[in-house]
């Protein structure tokens, strides 16, 4: 049976990385998705065959926002995979219907240069605009089905 004919709860999770990029004031890069106005998120993307999570995170950062590996310091990463399920209206429509959601490794990175390093108009743009957000703005503006993941990542990277 092919993956897109499996019941949704039997589909696998797509391996993915996410990047929480900080500026020198501790604010977090967020981009507004081109395909969903008013939906903000941090950079993220799939892990290619043969890639480590770290290599995938650095590649995605450069592809999505133009920041090269030399322009960041990796400060931390999640120890375990973080999972989320797609909402019903997206199941079967994204990633060729092959996945029920994503399992992600998240990386906390510090931008070592200024804002001029950021270029969201690359070869395959994903964001229409970007900004620096504080923790509250990040949680308030994220699409609802990813909110719990973002709360968990914030608490892991910034324990109180």
N, C-alpha and C positions, 0 to 999 in steps of 0.2 A: 504494500500500500504506500503510495507516495505521500510525503509530508502534508501536502495541502488537502488530502482526503482524510486525514486523521481527525478525530474529535479534537476540538481546541485544547482541552485539558491534557491531551497526549502529545501535543506539539512541543518541540524543544524550545529552549531559550536561545536567542541570538547572542553570541559572545561579542562584547562591546567594551569600549573604554569611554570614560568621561574625564573632562579636565575642568577643575576649578582654578581659574587663573586670577591671581591677586595683583593689584597695582601696589605702589609704594605706600599708599594710605590704607591698605587692607581691604579695599573694595574689590568686588568680584565682577569679572567680565560676564555680561549677559548679552545675547543677541536675539533680536526679534526674527522669528522664522519667516522666510519669504513666502512659504505656502500657507501660513496661518497668522494673519495679522493679530497683534496683541498677545501672541504666544511667545514668551521669552524662555530661553534656556541657555545652559552652558554648552560649550563645544563637546561633541561626543561622536562616536562612529564605530563601525565594525572593526573587528580584528581580522586581518587577512591571514590566509593559510601560511604557516611558518613564522609569523610575527610574534614577538613577545608583547605583553601588555604595554610595557614601557615604550617600545618602538612604535606600536600602534598609536599611543597617546601623543607622542611627539609628531608623528606623521599627520594625525588628524588636526592637531593644533596648527600646523603649517598650512594644511589644505584649507581649513575652514576660516582661519583668521590671519594667515600670512606670517605668523610668529614662528621663527626658526628655533631649533633646539638650543642654539648658542645664546638666545635672548631670554632664556628662562633657567631658573633653578628648580629642581624637583625637591619639594619639601617633605612630602609624605604621600602615602597611597593607602587605600583601603586594604585591610588584611584579607578580607573575605569577599566573595562575589556578592553584589547587591542586585536583587531581582525585582522586576516589575512586570505585570501583565498589561497587555493592551486593553483598552476599553472595547466593548462589544462592537461599536461602530467602526473600529479600525481592524478588527480581526479579519484575516483573509484578504485584506486590501493592501497592506504594506509588506515589504520584503517577500513579495511573491506568495504570500499566504503560508509561508513555510515555518513561521515562528509564532509563539503565543505571547512573546514579550522579549525582554532583554535581560541578560545577566551581565553586570558591569563591574569593572575594576575602575576606581576613581583615583585620580592623581591631583594633588594639591601642588600648584606651581606658582612661582613668584616671577613676574615680569621684571627683567633687569634693565630694560630700556624704557623709553617714554611711549606715549600713545601713538606716536608716528610709526611704530613697529606693526600696528594693527592695520590689516587690509582685508576687509570682508568681500571685496570684489575680485576674488580669485577665479580660477578656471571653472569651478563648479560652485557658485555662491549659494549659501544656505540662509544667510541673514540679510534682511533689508536695512537694518540699522543696529547699532550697538551702544552700550553705555556701561558705566561702572555702577554696581548696585551694592547696597548694604545687605545684611542677612535678611532683614524683614522684607525688603523689596523683592529679593530673590524668591522667597517663599510665596509672597502675595501674587507674583506675576507668572509663576510657572503653571503649565497646564496641570489641571487637577490630578490626573492619573500619575504624574511624576512627583507630586508634592511630598509624599511620605519618603521617597528616596532622597530628595534634597534635604529634608529635615534630618534624616539619618546621617547623611554625608557631613552636614554642618556640625552635628553633634560629635561625630567621630574626629573630624579635623580640628574642631574648636571646643573641646570638653570644658564644661564650666567648673 
